[in-house]
Amino acid sequence: MEQPSAQRRRSERRRLFDRRSPIPRRASSEREKLRESLAAAARRDAAERRRVAERRRALTRRQAARRRDTPTPFSLQQLETLRQQFARPGPVSCPSCDGDLALGAVRREGGDTMRRVTCVGCGKAAVLTNTYPARVLVIEEKEVVRDALRTLLAGAGHEVVEAADAGVGLTAYREVPPDVVLIDLAAPGRMEAADFIRHLRQEFPDARVIGMAWQSPDRTVDPLPVTTIRMPFTAADVLGTVDEARAQT
């Protein structure tokens, strides 16, 4: 049915008025501005929430680092037992849980050497002075030789860190400097022993290095000035040389 002419005229006038009037356009523009303002506010809120969350995560990491760096102390009796263990050769263990002990890097104060000793099991730790056990880095390609040296050194109470390649050994030294390095001077690898020693001397001038070399007929001179023990060697040779290297100033 056809729409009445009067009503149709009123609709046409309304459409014409809407096209000519700026009010609808102004209302649409204000709505768009409001939407943009709300979206910008939402983005700012999201960014602020991310910043707050990151600050909380950073605070949690700092608190965890402080907890790691602040050891649980041993009791006086446990500390005395620990001192007695570290004052002589032989295996050492945590007096609290009988777990393994990790040795930190040596700090020298005057004529004393100090290191942090941490239990791998219960997390208790203490700073001890002039301990007999040492942290020894063994760099040797042959696993059977590494196993023999680890058994020998661990039996005397020393902590052993192993590396099959001189490049890996250099990275391990940078992470936690050991007291002594035992390296096979003829071992192949991505980095030769001579290059390893040169890099080590540049970064750590006081590094104590013991080179292991087979007895050669012509008694060739080693590539760099390091303490050298000739293979095959005895247990006394290894332990004595480690003690002598540690005593060097």
Secondary structure by P-SEA (a helix, b strand, c coil): ccccaaaaaaaaaaaaaaaacaaaaaaaaaaaaaaaaaaaaaaaaaaaaaaaaaaaaaaaaaaaaaaaaccccccaaaaaaaaaaaacccccccccccbbbbbcbbbbcccbbbbbbbbcccbbbbbbccccccbbbbbcccaaaaaaaaaaaaaabbbbbbbccaaaaaaaaaaccccbbbbcccccccccaaaaaaaaaaacccbbbbbbbcccccccccccccccccccccaaaaaaaaaaaaacc
